[in-house]
Amino acid sequence: MLYREALNKAIDESMAADNSVVILGEDVGRYGGSYRVSEGLFSKYGEKRVIDTPIAELSIVGNAIGMAIAGLRPIAEIMTANFSLLAMDQIINHASKFRYMSGGKMTIPLTIRMPGGVSRQLAAQHSENYETLYSSIPGLIVLAASNATYAYYGLKSAIFMNDPVVFLEHELLYPMDMEFKEIKNFDPFKAEVVKEGKDLTIITYLKMRYDVLEAQKALQKAGIDAEIIDLNSLRPIDIETIAKSIKKTKKCVIVEEDHKTGGMGAEIAAQIMENCFYDLDAPVLRIAGEDVPIPYNRKLELLSIPTPEKIVKKILKWKAENGI
């Protein structure tokens, strides 16, 4: 199943099951979505439930919050994570706080979908990762879908939660054909052990899952049997699955596409130090994007983010420096 098809299937089935589910955003209706995620939904559910909006992110999220307060389950699509900055007041001061400020009397069953990450030459204003920002806000749940299975089950779970969810996607994943697995008891907050190993734990999420899997082939040839964990949920983080893995491997690497300073890797590393310090045989290694705006030039763009080759090189260097 294509990644975008899994998202479409989740929205379609949720709308069919519950008339309170609506979707709104730029080009989500007649056009079928910038990434074809909402394709076919307009003709099926009509303009009152599949709502084309003006190019105004503050309005999109503000309207969605009002819908949620009034009893609907809106899915607000933001065309790219960079544009979500225009709705920050609504997301941080309204969506995340209303349930708390009303003493639990008001729920905000709102899902905000947004693709982020470095695609191909979309430059600085269309290539950022803002998972760290949203994961730092109490009251928000942050999920990150790296594969078709989690895209489907995770999005359906998000839609029917009674708290606001920031549902992160990645622009390069939409056209990818992926294995789809049926899951009976799905837990959106559970990290996935993508590959078991005994020598090293690698923690990652979103598109970096595939770069790590590619790097793992070279690491295997170098005699390193890596265990790979895809977080899926960024707030909350499944520290139990991480701790169980580190207890076995004694070593940990975190790979993220976002800028290194203040990135998700810093928070994950801090939680590892609090929970797994005595299980570690070496310092946690963080592999992340450079602290620069994403360049337009393709060669510079690739220099600014982790690649499979960089991941392998940095792990081998770290291994040698620590004598492990």
Steps between C-alpha positions, in 0.01 A plus 500: 500500500626850423561715808252761377243227429523379860429854624211533256356165612517607866316827432244337272412226748484746789264729307282204402482380861427837663319797344678736740832443321578780253815606317601853412801666343645650185409296189372200702168496311460518123875474437543198728781640712847624410636149561180318387420393857136616484444382143142382438362620833333816365280311255417245769420726797431842347611854569353516852738228625796543263562872523727702273634799692678824414878506524493596868642252750390701804144485369522128418609403851278759669192373317599140579528581872153655492365191325659275763352703786159477330514119480660419166823305444688719251813403311689819413754457222793741489675484164848492651632521856664838432156650439377380839703785653226733378257315731723478806276714719201276428695177549691597814274750677166349404502135390750381760354694795120506475439163664727594791357849538142369500575249774441214259152616398613586149666245273689576179479189276714662232757345268747733327676323214817649359783372281846617587860414435746541220356403163690588182603860445205669668740727690492645848135605527358163398742251655500534877423248772304646792439185705717628785300819523161326520631222724596763758140622542294347785151409383606387153552142387759465222504194274739438210403256224791343313318210332164404350393287795554774758364764260171308487460384858670801656287753314177314582604497865579873490164589345309334783710635788343775711819704515674696224748295298774634276536223242833526320567362153797534263481637148725232347291214638169573324577314174686211666354151462518332841410174666169526687436281804168444672518562875228392744604682817667816376669736747587837339742580784707181462835518323573235237805277508560502125798265521637310796874502572749445779788748454342844479163676532414757231199722575336695219167610348331616179711491180824426688362150562589416141843666508581301815380175339726573203794581730438180694605293196848655507517474880417130472794453264720675759390247761246721681159346569279805560155503658282766335214674680246727330346723768159561331391718792710806588282624783480281697824308430497124560801493733416144612573352156818710477619395846436133428712520186786691663508252786578238235739687268669740750548762226271756339492724192222751422446599136278795405468724198433815704771746603716362780483787748185462707375212285293198600826313547586723794176414680533128423861500619398675823232240568752223429744652751224516763380144441790301350826659619640190672418280199713705260856404405557819297360853464184534292582600141274756332494518120293793375466775244738792494406824675429686177187589304446232237680603176336489158807360322464121494861425597486744789157369599641148536797635696262657751318179601592142597539250216563125523868556423535766772321281753740211438808724509402670826409173674830336402695807616307511831557126549875539446532804725323322787674165454173307467 
